[in-house]
Structures are given as structure tokens and as C-alpha cells.
Amino acid sequence: MLEELLARWITNQRWFAGKGRPIDSLGIESDLTLHAEDPGLRHLIISVWQAGSRDRYQLLLGSRAELPERLSHALIGTHDGTHHYDAAHDPALTRSLLEGMATDRAWDGVRFGHMPGVDIDTSLRSLVLGAEQSNTSLVYGDAYICKLFRRLIPGVNPEVEVVTALAGRGAPHIARPYGWIETDLDATGTTLAFMQEFLSTANDGWGLALASVRDLYGSLPEVTAEQAGGDFAAESRRLGVATARIHTELAAAFPTDVMDPSEIRRMAEGFRRRLALATAEVPALRENAEVADRAFLAVEDLSGPVPVQRVHGDYHLGQVMRTPTEWIVLDFEGEPGQPLAERRALYSPLRDVAGMLRSFEYASRHLLADHPDPKPLEPRAAEWADHNKAAFLEGYAAGGGHLDAADATLLRAFELSKAVYEVGYEARNRPSWLPIPLAAFQEPE
């Protein structure tokens, strides 16, 4: 009966990956009792089969004879007088996660752990953050944020691997890790949760950038990009420095390699294949697709080796936080939806640099997407983006990032490859935003 309740409930969750497809079967692969009394707490790993493929999901299952109104939104279903609900929303039960990590507890294949030398306050109550997709984040007081990975990918999550390695080196610009939860259902182990310092006084980079852009648009024609919002370029430069330092620490903490000319050519060929697919899907791209094609061909002519290393993999303004003292980089999981091996692979650090440059373009232009008359504002959008991208690159070089003539060729290709991806995404999901990535393919006048 519980499986039937779960099958009806799980399809309505934002983190469920199989929306729009019928569930062939649902089974409980692991069922661990963490608290037997009322309210009860069980840790479930659920297998969901759809069209011959299986996905695993994690659930903290609460049970109560009487369900308080504050938990009614988390109700899964009722059977034999017992209310079953998503206990991630119940601070009376989620304290068990803190207790498990603080004591390195292990239950039948589920292991809790914490970083050496840290103390975890187990008295704190949790609150679920909204706007989650593939995970659920619990904030404990103003001290910790614990990310529960709902859809489980076999293997150690790259964020746990990277952040703990960087913390072990005393690296700056990361949120301090505290603990984790894992299971050995797979031979490689699977990460269930990861807890880090909660940056309660920080602001995200996307919001700060938009404040500068709004100030610019609201002060036309008197204010220039250098004056908007106190000139965000100072923060862009600091972010560039932080990015270079993160790349330096990643290169020291993990193996590095180089791409030889044949590998570089294969990479460029991959860029061109994706461009061909995008132009077939989005006719509006065809008009200026040769801009990208020339940039990709220029990469094929590079003769020197290209250094590769572990990188962030999904770097943009929404992945960084500005504390009162510094920029902090978050979410080292890599690009969502990609296989774990790809997210752990070695890439040029310029891939991250390009991702941030594209994010500056989005920050400058996305307010124009639904604007009734965007044309007069487009030059100012370009001015703001160019000003802040230049400051970011200046900071990246000052922080130790490598940027020579060959790097500029590769960086341009990474930027346009990212824009090719954005064109396809916006065409499918947000057509009114399509002009943002299309602008990347226009030659400067």
C-alpha cells in the first residue's frame, strides 16, 4: 500500500525526473528506521521504473497518528490511521541528520560522516528552502545548509569530492564543509546528502548584477555603465581573481593533463556538430552561424597543447555568493543531467571563464526580453556586459589565470559553444529570451 501512495505522490514532485511518462513499477529498495516512536522516521531509497529504465530517489518518510496543519502540504497519504509525509519538512525529525553526522553514525548501509576538526550543533531546527529542482536544501539556524540529493546518481557526488579536497588544502572562496551522508548500495558508494556552512549574510552574484543593470536602465541617459550601481565592475574584477584562485587550487588538488592537437581538433569538431544541430532546430541562428563556425575552425588551427584540469563545470553568476569580505563559489556538482564521469572529467578552465562571461551577457539583457521597446536599451546592455566582462578577465589574469593569444581563441570558441547551447534551450523553453543568445553571433559594427 505504501508503494501505491508513493507512486501517486512522486510524480507531482518538482525533483521527479520522469514527468510526463507513466510509472511501470515502484519499489522500496532500502528501508531504514531512524526513529521508531511517533513521530516515526524512515529513510527510503525508492526505485522507479519507466520505459525500461530505472531511477533511484531518496525520501525521509515521516509517520504520525495526528498530522499538524503545518505539515499538511508534505502529506504523501494516509493508511490504517497513519499519516505518511515527506519528513524533510519536519524539524522535529530532521535533527536526526545532524546527530548522525556529528557522531559518524552508520545504519545498515547508510553512513554519516563529518569533517575532521569540526563540531556540529545538533540542537538547531531546520527549514526547507524553496525553488529546488533535483535536491532539497535544509537550512539549520544560520549555521548550516544540508543538501539532500533526491534523484540518486551512483558514485561520490562531485561537490563532496571537490569541496572536501579544497577544504583540506585550506583553499579560499569556498563554503566550509561540515558533513555528509552516503550509502553503499552501489560498489562505488552513492552520496545522499552534503552539509556546508550557510552564508546567511551573503548575496548571490546574479541579484547583485541585476541591481546594477536596473540602476543603469533607470538612470538613462545620464548614467554610464561605469557609474551604474556604484560600478559593478569592481566586484566583477574581484570575482575574476576568486575564479583564478579556485582554478589554481583545483589544479593542485586533482590530476591535470594536456590536450594534444588531435584532441583539440576533436573538441572543435564537437563544437561544429552541435552548431549544425542547433541551426537545424532554430532557423534564426542560420543567419549568423558562420561567426561561430569561423571561431571553431580557428581552434582546429591551434598547435600548442591545451592544459586541462578539474573545473566547476556549470559556472555562472547564480553559483557565486558575495559575503561581506569575499566571493564564495558554490555548487561544484557540474552541469545537471550530465553523466557523473563527464562531470568529473578534465576540461580547460576557460570553460568556466566562458560560462561566467555568458552570464554577464544574460544579466545585461534578460530585462529586455519582454520589454515593449528594447532597441534603445540594447547599446547600454552591451556596454554594461563589455565593461564587466573586461573587469572579470582583468581580475582572472591578476589572480593567476592564464590568458594569452591562444587562450583568447579558445575562450571565444567556448563562449560561442555555450551560446549555441543557450539558443536551443531558449527556443524550447523561453522563446522570448531567444534574442539574448542570438546576440552573441552578431559581428561588432
C-alpha positions as MATLAB code, in Angstrom:
seq = 'MLEELLARWITNQRWFAGKGRPIDSLGIESDLTLHAEDPGLRHLIISVWQAGSRDRYQLLLGSRAELPERLSHALIGTHDGTHHYDAAHDPALTRSLLEGMATDRAWDGVRFGHMPGVDIDTSLRSLVLGAEQSNTSLVYGDAYICKLFRRLIPGVNPEVEVVTALAGRGAPHIARPYGWIETDLDATGTTLAFMQEFLSTANDGWGLALASVRDLYGSLPEVTAEQAGGDFAAESRRLGVATARIHTELAAAFPTDVMDPSEIRRMAEGFRRRLALATAEVPALRENAEVADRAFLAVEDLSGPVPVQRVHGDYHLGQVMRTPTEWIVLDFEGEPGQPLAERRALYSPLRDVAGMLRSFEYASRHLLADHPDPKPLEPRAAEWADHNKAAFLEGYAAGGGHLDAADATLLRAFELSKAVYEVGYEARNRPSWLPIPLAAFQEPE';
ca = [
       0.000    0.000    0.000;
       2.850    2.402    0.769;
       4.237    1.842   -2.733;
       0.880    2.887   -4.220;
       0.848    6.078   -2.145;
       4.399    6.870   -3.205;
       3.672    6.245   -6.895;
       0.802    8.771   -6.850;
       2.766   11.319   -4.845;
       6.197   11.241   -6.502;
       5.013   12.267   -9.973;
       3.947   15.660   -8.570;
       7.331   16.490   -7.021;
       9.500   19.095   -8.738;
      12.578   16.895   -8.389;
      10.988   13.869  -10.082;
      12.822   13.363  -13.383;
      10.224   11.216  -15.141;
       7.386   13.707  -15.560;
       5.091   13.028  -18.488;
       5.869    9.297  -18.569;
       3.851    6.561  -16.839;
       5.450    4.642  -13.975;
       5.777    0.953  -14.820;
       6.630   -0.015  -11.262;
       7.860    1.459   -7.989;
       9.681   -0.467   -5.297;
      11.361    0.297   -1.988;
      14.977   -0.747   -2.366;
      16.141    0.284    1.095;
      14.049    0.953    4.210;
      15.908    2.075    7.321;
      14.165    3.085   10.555;
      15.874    6.091   12.131;
      13.232    6.808   14.783;
      10.650    4.204   15.744;
       8.329    6.191   18.034;
       5.638    8.652   16.987;
       6.621   10.711   15.084;
       8.442    7.973   13.215;
      11.236    8.485   10.717;
      12.383    6.105    7.996;
      14.992    6.599    5.305;
      13.821    5.159    1.989;
      15.589    4.603   -1.312;
      12.942    4.145   -3.965;
      13.395    2.545   -7.394;
      11.128    3.868  -10.129;
      10.954    2.027  -13.463;
       9.792    3.891  -16.573;
      10.097    2.616  -20.153;
      12.625    0.004  -19.141;
      14.973    2.336  -17.245;
      15.350    2.834  -13.511;
      15.848    5.946  -11.426;
      16.501    5.970   -7.698;
      15.156    8.577   -5.317;
      15.757    9.362   -1.673;
      12.955   10.067    0.801;
      12.826   10.835    4.502;
       9.456    9.286    5.382;
       7.684   10.628    8.436;
       4.693    8.987   10.077;
       2.260   10.410   12.655;
      -1.077    9.372   14.083;
      -2.049   13.058   14.027;
      -0.620   15.335   11.352;
      -0.225   19.022   12.338;
      -1.592   21.590    9.942;
       1.928   22.953    9.363;
       2.844   19.609    7.726;
      -0.302   19.144    5.644;
       1.495   20.314    2.473;
       4.007   17.456    2.897;
       1.369   14.688    3.174;
       2.002   11.662    0.962;
      -1.057    9.681    2.023;
      -2.872    8.001    4.897;
      -3.155    4.263    5.517;
      -4.633    2.433    8.529;
      -4.853    5.658   10.505;
      -1.208    6.632    9.965;
      -0.265    9.768    8.073;
       2.833    9.348    5.899;
       4.598   12.528    4.818;
       7.850   13.989    3.494;
       9.803   14.418    6.722;
      12.304   16.818    5.153;
       9.702   19.433    6.173;
       9.558   18.305    9.819;
      12.232   19.966   12.002;
      11.316   17.593   14.844;
      12.770   14.751   12.736;
      15.478   16.314   10.596;
      17.588   16.872   13.692;
      18.439   13.167   13.286;
      20.596   14.122   10.294;
      22.705   16.466   12.411;
      23.034   13.859   15.151;
      24.100   11.198   12.674;
      26.787   13.388   11.099;
      28.061   14.616   14.464;
      28.613   11.037   15.673;
      29.665    9.404   12.373;
      26.766    7.012   12.767;
      26.167    4.048   10.455;
      22.929    2.108    9.916;
      22.649   -0.893    7.607;
      24.415    0.574    4.581;
      23.751    4.255    5.313;
      26.768    6.093    6.729;
      27.020    9.558    8.247;
      30.297   11.449    8.471;
      31.787   14.829    9.309;
      34.938   16.771    8.517;
      37.822   16.329   10.954;
      38.115   19.104   13.486;
      34.579   20.468   13.177;
      31.819   20.452   15.772;
      28.187   20.184   14.682;
      25.472   21.829   16.783;
      22.722   19.185   16.927;
      20.195   21.472   18.642;
      19.346   23.537   15.549;
      15.963   23.371   13.824;
      15.702   23.093   10.057;
      13.796   24.997    7.402;
      13.346   23.849    3.792;
      14.464   26.328    1.165;
      12.164   26.761   -1.818;
      12.905   26.793   -5.573;
      14.707   23.440   -5.612;
      14.969   21.096   -8.582;
      16.992   17.905   -8.197;
      17.611   18.342   -4.479;
      16.090   19.709   -1.280;
      18.109   22.072    0.901;
      17.598   22.251    4.658;
      18.882   25.317    6.496;
      19.704   24.740   10.161;
      19.510   28.036   12.021;
      22.017   30.405   10.433;
      24.840   27.854   10.620;
      24.415   25.042    8.072;
      22.780   24.204    4.765;
      22.286   20.499    4.076;
      21.556   19.467    0.510;
      19.542   16.236    0.170;
      20.050   14.738   -3.265;
      16.606   13.471   -4.261;
      17.494   11.723   -7.503;
      20.454    9.494   -6.704;
      23.372    9.110   -9.090;
      25.724    6.204   -8.265;
      29.120    7.395   -7.094;
      30.533   10.160   -4.948;
      28.910   13.477   -5.818;
      31.493   15.836   -7.378;
      30.546   18.595   -4.956;
      31.506   16.456   -1.958;
      34.699   15.324   -3.657;
      35.781   18.817   -4.716;
      34.796   20.870   -1.680;
      36.268   18.462    0.860;
      39.516   18.304   -1.144;
      39.725   22.088   -1.372;
      38.906   22.485    2.316;
      41.671   20.043    3.139;
      44.078   22.399    1.385;
      42.731   25.439    3.216;
      41.528   26.899   -0.092;
      39.745   30.261   -0.048;
      36.455   31.124   -1.735;
      34.501   28.002   -0.718;
      31.798   27.437    1.893;
      33.167   25.350    4.748;
      32.060   21.694    4.575;
      30.707   20.052    7.727;
      29.332   16.615    6.951;
      27.762   14.158    4.537;
      25.588   11.065    4.240;
      26.282    8.189    1.856;
      25.095    4.675    1.076;
      26.934    1.588   -0.140;
      24.058    0.201   -2.211;
      26.422    0.584   -5.167;
      30.007   -0.663   -5.288;
      31.259    2.918   -5.683;
      29.072    4.345   -2.926;
      26.424    6.998   -3.514;
      26.183   10.439   -1.921;
      22.852   11.087   -0.217;
      23.470   14.495    1.374;
      26.132   17.151    1.891;
      26.201   19.874    4.550;
      28.170   23.126    4.358;
      28.364   26.495    6.025;
      25.221   28.577    5.450;
      26.163   32.021    4.165;
      23.424   33.899    5.985;
      24.834   37.375    5.290;
      25.766   36.816    1.649;
      24.100   37.960   -1.587;
      24.091   35.970   -4.806;
      26.001   37.311   -7.778;
      23.017   37.253  -10.121;
      20.965   39.505   -7.851;
      23.826   41.943   -7.357;
      24.475   42.161  -11.096;
      20.799   42.774  -11.848;
      20.704   45.595   -9.305;
      23.496   47.306  -11.244;
      21.738   46.759  -14.573;
      18.429   48.094  -13.218;
      20.242   51.160  -11.914;
      21.724   51.725  -15.361;
      18.390   51.377  -17.170;
      16.595   53.530  -14.612;
      19.112   56.377  -14.897;
      19.340   56.823  -18.659;
      20.728   58.796  -20.337;
      22.892   60.435  -17.657;
      24.476   57.352  -16.049;
      27.098   55.221  -17.798;
      27.948   51.563  -17.123;
      30.915   52.726  -15.034;
      28.555   54.652  -12.752;
      25.643   52.196  -12.553;
      25.109   50.657   -9.133;
      28.401   52.045   -7.879;
      30.175   50.385  -10.831;
      29.731   46.625  -10.522;
      32.997   46.174  -12.410;
      34.912   46.344   -9.128;
      33.018   43.245   -7.986;
      33.471   41.620  -11.396;
      37.224   42.054  -11.066;
      37.231   40.543   -7.559;
      35.181   37.640   -8.884;
      37.756   37.102  -11.623;
      40.512   36.926   -9.015;
      38.496   34.429   -6.945;
      37.838   32.295  -10.036;
      41.544   32.109  -10.889;
      42.386   31.117   -7.319;
      39.774   28.359   -7.357;
      41.252   27.036  -10.602;
      44.738   27.093   -9.074;
      43.529   25.111   -6.061;
      41.676   22.616   -8.246;
      44.811   22.038  -10.313;
      46.773   21.396   -7.113;
      44.174   19.095   -5.543;
      43.392   16.881   -8.566;
      45.266   15.406  -11.557;
      45.943   17.600  -14.577;
      46.737   16.812  -18.207;
      47.099   18.440  -21.618;
      45.165   18.046  -24.853;
      47.321   17.379  -27.895;
      46.450   18.855  -31.323;
      44.404   15.818  -32.360;
      42.284   16.090  -29.218;
      41.861   19.815  -29.774;
      40.609   19.134  -33.308;
      38.111   16.578  -31.998;
      36.854   19.145  -29.499;
      36.422   21.718  -32.260;
      34.603   19.162  -34.402;
      32.247   18.590  -31.488;
      31.564   22.333  -31.324;
      30.730   22.321  -35.041;
      28.431   19.281  -34.782;
      26.434   20.957  -32.037;
      26.251   24.116  -34.121;
      24.849   22.140  -37.065;
      22.198   20.554  -34.850;
      21.237   23.929  -33.387;
      20.905   25.614  -36.783;
      18.658   22.784  -37.944;
      16.478   23.238  -34.858;
      16.458   27.061  -34.699;
      16.289   28.737  -38.141;
      17.011   32.166  -36.613;
      20.558   31.019  -35.853;
      21.386   30.321  -39.505;
      21.750   33.989  -40.450;
      24.941   34.455  -38.385;
      26.061   30.872  -37.755;
      29.246   31.482  -39.762;
      30.518   33.643  -36.883;
      30.651   30.565  -34.676;
      31.885   28.329  -37.456;
      34.923   30.582  -38.004;
      35.674   30.602  -34.285;
      35.521   26.805  -34.142;
      37.745   26.449  -37.209;
      40.291   28.754  -35.551;
      40.503   26.296  -32.642;
      41.431   23.498  -35.046;
      44.485   25.539  -36.055;
      45.866   25.732  -32.505;
      49.188   23.916  -32.435;
      50.206   24.079  -28.775;
      48.934   21.774  -26.033;
      45.878   22.909  -24.053;
      46.091   22.343  -20.263;
      43.062   20.595  -18.754;
      42.037   20.033  -15.128;
      39.033   19.677  -12.856;
      36.754   22.690  -13.240;
      33.468   23.917  -11.808;
      31.560   22.856  -14.912;
      28.403   24.965  -14.520;
      29.790   28.387  -13.694;
      27.599   31.481  -13.732;
      26.516   34.381  -11.523;
      23.923   32.240   -9.760;
      26.702   29.949   -8.464;
      28.619   32.619   -6.547;
      27.834   34.500   -3.329;
      29.274   37.785   -2.103;
      29.907   37.790    1.643;
      30.957   40.993    3.464;
      34.596   40.018    2.829;
      34.885   37.890   -0.333;
      33.293   35.949   -3.174;
      32.346   32.329   -2.416;
      31.895   29.707   -5.150;
      29.101   27.137   -4.694;
      27.673   24.052   -6.377;
      30.637   22.111   -7.710;
      28.301   19.350   -8.961;
      28.934   20.133  -12.615;
      26.266   20.507  -15.270;
      22.964   18.987  -14.090;
      21.750   15.978  -16.039;
      25.173   15.006  -17.376;
      26.699   11.602  -16.540;
      28.904   11.536  -13.468;
      32.001   10.602  -15.474;
      31.533   13.669  -17.672;
      31.076   15.939  -14.662;
      34.332   14.625  -13.171;
      36.300   14.846  -16.422;
      39.161   17.280  -17.092;
      38.477   20.429  -19.124;
      40.176   23.687  -19.919;
      39.478   26.181  -17.102;
      38.456   28.572  -19.866;
      35.189   26.637  -19.989;
      34.321   28.154  -16.595;
      35.534   31.587  -17.685;
      33.305   31.431  -20.759;
      30.325   30.393  -18.641;
      30.727   33.470  -16.455;
      31.143   35.762  -19.456;
      27.900   34.429  -20.900;
      26.251   35.029  -17.514;
      27.245   38.718  -17.684;
      25.528   38.870  -21.088;
      22.373   37.355  -19.619;
      22.409   39.758  -16.677;
      22.680   42.742  -19.018;
      19.984   41.633  -21.482;
      17.378   39.489  -19.755;
      15.418   42.544  -18.524;
      14.941   43.424  -22.197;
      13.383   40.058  -23.086;
       9.792   41.208  -22.508;
      10.441   44.936  -22.818;
       7.989   46.714  -25.168;
      10.792   48.710  -26.840;
      14.203   47.118  -26.155;
      16.109   48.660  -29.081;
      17.116   51.941  -27.360;
      18.457   49.983  -24.377;
      20.467   47.389  -26.299;
      23.603   49.576  -26.686;
      23.630   50.186  -22.935;
      23.178   46.468  -22.280;
      26.188   45.735  -24.471;
      28.149   48.496  -22.727;
      27.445   47.044  -19.271;
      28.299   43.494  -20.365;
      31.544   44.515  -22.105;
      32.622   46.661  -19.152;
      32.085   43.904  -16.612;
      33.476   41.106  -18.770;
      36.677   43.101  -19.248;
      36.917   43.650  -15.487;
      36.358   39.949  -14.802;
      39.088   38.933  -17.267;
      41.446   41.522  -15.795;
      40.847   40.034  -12.352;
      41.257   36.497  -13.650;
      44.669   37.358  -15.072;
      45.663   39.210  -11.899;
      44.673   36.173   -9.832;
      46.971   33.892  -11.780;
      44.673   32.761  -14.593;
      46.366   32.131  -17.933;
      45.166   34.303  -20.825;
      47.371   34.591  -23.911;
      46.576   34.832  -27.637;
      45.878   31.111  -27.978;
      43.707   31.244  -24.869;
      41.700   34.088  -26.407;
      40.951   31.903  -29.446;
      39.824   29.017  -27.262;
      37.851   31.267  -24.924;
      35.945   32.747  -27.870;
      35.052   29.243  -29.042;
      33.875   28.215  -25.568;
      31.706   31.343  -25.356;
      30.046   30.665  -28.691;
      29.641   26.960  -27.935;
      27.818   27.940  -24.746;
      25.680   30.380  -26.724;
      24.816   27.582  -29.196;
      23.512   25.521  -26.275;
      21.572   28.550  -24.985;
      19.905   29.073  -28.367;
      18.478   25.557  -28.299;
      17.413   25.833  -24.674;
      15.664   29.184  -25.075;
      13.947   28.124  -28.292;
      12.466   25.128  -26.474;
      11.694   26.707  -23.103;
      11.681   30.529  -23.209;
      11.236   31.799  -26.761;
      11.050   35.429  -25.621;
      14.626   35.078  -24.317;
      15.997   33.781  -27.626;
      17.410   37.204  -28.650;
      19.846   37.015  -25.711;
      21.996   34.150  -27.023;
      21.410   35.128  -30.667;
      23.144   38.456  -29.957;
      26.396   36.519  -29.385;
      26.565   35.687  -33.103;
      26.380   39.240  -34.380;
      29.644   40.740  -35.621;
      30.596   44.030  -33.915;
      29.987   47.038  -36.132;
];
